[in-house]
Amino acid sequence: MNQTPRARPQVVPENSSPPQTVNSPRRHCRVALMAGSTPQLTQAIEALLRTRLLMATLIFVGGFAGFLILGFFNPPQEVGPLVPFRIVQGSVTLILALLAALLWSKSGLSFRWLRIVEMTFFGIVAGYFAWMHYLFFRQGVPAHAAATGKEAQIVRMANMETALRWFALLAVYGAFIPNTWRRSLLVVGVLTAFPVAMTAWLCLFDDVNGLYLRNYVGDMAVTLLVGCAIAIFGSHKISELHEKAFEAAKLGHYRLKKRLGAGGMGEVYLAEHLLLRRPCAIKLIRPEQAGDAKVLRRFEREVQAMATLTHWNTVEIYDYGHAECGSFYYVMEYLPGWSLEDLVGKHGPLPPARVVHLLRQVCHALREAHGVGLIHRDIKSSNIITCERGKVYDVAKLLDFGLVKDQGLAGVETKLTQQGLLTGTPAYMSPEQAMGLSNLDARGDIYSLGAVAYYLLTGSIPFERPTIMQVLTAHARDPVVPPADLNPDIPSDLQEIVLRCLEKDPVRRYPDAESLEQDLAACRCSGQWTQKEASSWWEQHELPAEAEESMETPDQVAPTVLASPAAVARAEAR
């Protein structure tokens, strides 16, 4: 694997305002076919339209199928000959079912085709209702079927039944279909005007029912006008709220799509660049989570320091910025893969050759970070991801420098946490870190990486204790059980390396990541995990859907703690 540093452009903070888009030179359409002014918003409305159109279609399919079945047990008398009626009713039900199947399928329907499906759906239902309207009145069934002196009442009931049928269609349109108010007015206006015009026509030319309908056409008009207003407001409001939600989910040039995880310092989201359409991960640090403005400023300086890291095995920082609400965020590459914690949890301890392969890559990342004075301080199995990049398998990526300590950049030491507090994850914390010492250096990261190696080889952390304080105490004073006692397949030379990393005295550990990597390279099993073995493993173990969007924050799996050294001292005394 090529271990050369990657070239990276300088990271510049962006403002929170979205980019200005250039209007297309295409001809202007007076009635907009879609909401939004950007392709991304149009895509979001498209997904919403498909989902809601499917729901509306399924509702009508269920209703038509129910009336079709009930018609066999209780045949309607007011519609004339039953055979033509059932043929039409069955045909409408079948067409609606086919439209629902089309929307349900994975076929990629463009926005225009979705609008065609929408118009087909409502056109067919409106046509069926119009036909029912004709059967009720043009054939004079209500008047002829009524007893003497009851014609007016029957016609009025039939008129209201017809009005309610059209009202339901308007309500469904307003409740399910997102639209601009102009397009809603156009569609809903047609659906409202058609039954009113048809009833008015019957009043003029139907000698049987026209006399009675003249008294009730106003009732239908008022009822449908109310439905029209509700439908226009509802349809437009759906589109407006979705647009506001879309805007609220944006951070500068990025749109948040899904939350991937949350921790004590912030939340991680799967996001997308609005122009490049590139997936990325955004860590959002809110002021109330960070503590105060000073912490956010320190965090910003640390992100700037992280942006100087260019190694292939370090997560790449694309950008950073401030949201209008005061939150700070930074943008990093999105890595669909396994965290080493998930990998061991799912498949058990890893083969020694694979462990060496992964650890050497992390050493390369640490060598660069330590070389510029950055101490990670939170190396753990959930902060290392193995993934596929550029058809190279088992690429290890070191994540989350959220607790990084800068010892050299700009000649000023800055750290995220307040002085006198412990930071890190207890299961992987070095003894000096567990005791709250301030003079931490690269050897603390070496210890934590040794704890990660221990976990990868055995499936267990070095010290499993009932409480956090007992874990911290064990790191400070208890001898570690040799990993070969838990897994006899661990080679002796690899075990010696792990135990040297886990020495209590920093002087007895590896002085830097480079010397550790050299010893790992000298192991007998080094080089035995090749790209052939790696690609074969990845082909046999497809990523589950939930793991494909897995990127954890520092304390999502194992808690990152802030504890005073006095608390550790009390634990040691006990």
Secondary structure, 3 states (H helix, E strand, C coil): CCCCCCCCCCCCCECCCCCCCCCCCCCCCCCCCCCCCCHHHHHHHHHHHHHHHHHHHHHHHHHHHHHHHHHHHCCCCCCCCHHHHHHHHHHHHHHHHHHHHHHHCCCCCCHHHHHHHHHHHHHHHHHHHHHHHHHHHCCCHHHHHCCCCCHHHHHHHHHHHHHHHHHHHHHHHHHHCCCCHHHHHHHHHHHHHHHHHHHHHHHHHCCCCHHHHCCCHHHHHHHHHHHHHHHHHHHHHHHHHHHHHHHHCEECCEEEEEEEEECCCCEEEEEEECCCCCEEEEEEECHHHHCCHHHHHHHHHHHHHHCCCCCCCECCEEEEEECCCCCEEEEEECCCEEEHHHHHHHHCCCCHHHHHHHHHHHHHHHHHHHHCCEECCCCCHHHEEEEEECCEEEEEEECCCCCCEECCHHHCCEECCCCCCCCCCHHHCCHHHHCCCCCCCHHHHHHHHHHHHHHHHHCCCCCCCCCHHHHHHHHHHCCCCCHHHHCCCCCHHHHHHHHHHCCCCHHHCCCCHHHHHHHHHCCCCCCCCCHHHHHHHHHHCCCCHHHHCCCCCCCCCCCCCCCCHHHHHHHHHC
